[in-house]
Amino acid sequence: ERARDYLHKTGRFIVIGGIVSPVHDSYGKTGLVSSRHRLTMCQLAVQASDWIRVDPWECYQDTWQTTCSVLEHHRDLMKRVTGCILSNVNTPSITPVIG
């Protein structure tokens, strides 16, 4: 909530949603609770939110994914859902961009 409010106040961004993406079990952090349980906890944590959702994609992959791969997944999902092209810091775009 605070991050969204801050970004709105800058006048540079319109936050259209938030995503929680629990990491895969093979991430390897000691003491990490199973992804099944973390996924459930995250879903319960955001159930009252009208703008934050939990995406289980990362948990359901065969192995741990790099942050870049996860962000590409979310970028591609947003493109399919909104029909907009999201900005890519490595490839400037002249098409409409969601900040």
N, C-alpha and C positions, 0 to 999 in steps of 0.2 A: 504494500500500500504506500509506504513512504517513498520507495523508489519511483513508483508511478506518479505520485504527486510532485516529486522533485522534477522529473522529466517534463511534466506538463507545465510547471512553473517557468522552466527555461524558455518556453515558447518555441523550442526547436523540434519537439517530438509530440506525436499523438500516440499514446500507448493504446493499442487495440486489444491486448491480451497478455497474459503471463503464462509461462509454461514451467512446470516442475517435471524434471526428467531424472528419475532415480537411476543411479549407475548400476551396471551389470555386476553380478556376483563375482566374476573373475577379475574385478578391479584390483583386488588384492589387499585392501586395507584391513589391518588386523582389527578384529572385533566388529566388523561390519555385519549388521543384521541382514538376513536373507532378503533378496530383492522382493520376494513375494510379500514379506511383512512391511518393508519400507514402502512399497507401492500402496498397500492398504492404508498405512499411516498417512501417506501424502494425500490420498484420496479423501480420507476423513478430515484432514486439515484444511482442505480447500472446498469442501462440499457446500459451504454457505457463500462462496465467492461467485460473483457473476462475471468475472473476467479472468480468473486463474484456473487453469486446468492441469491435469496430470496426464502425461503421455507415457505409456508403458513400453514404447518401442525399444528404448535402450535396454530395458530389462529382458526383453524377449529375444534379443539377438543371440547368436551362437557363442559369442565371446565379447569381452570388453571392447568398446568402441572409443576411438579418440574423440576429443572434444570437437575437433573439426568435422568429423563424420556426423556427430550428433547435431551440430549446428546446420550442416548441409541438409540433413533429414528434415529439420524444422523449417528451414528456408524453402525446401521443395514442397513441403506440406502447405505452407502459407501461400505459395504460388498457385498450387492447385485449388485451394479453398477460395482465395480472393481474386485470382486471375491477374494479380499484380506481380511485377518483377521486383524482388527485394534487392536493395543495394548490396554490392559486393565490394569490399574495400580494395580488392586486388584488380577489379575490372570496373572502372567508372562506366556508368550507364546514362544514356540520354533519354531513356524511357521513364515513365512515371515511377517513382520510388516511394516505398513506405519507409519512414525513418525509424 
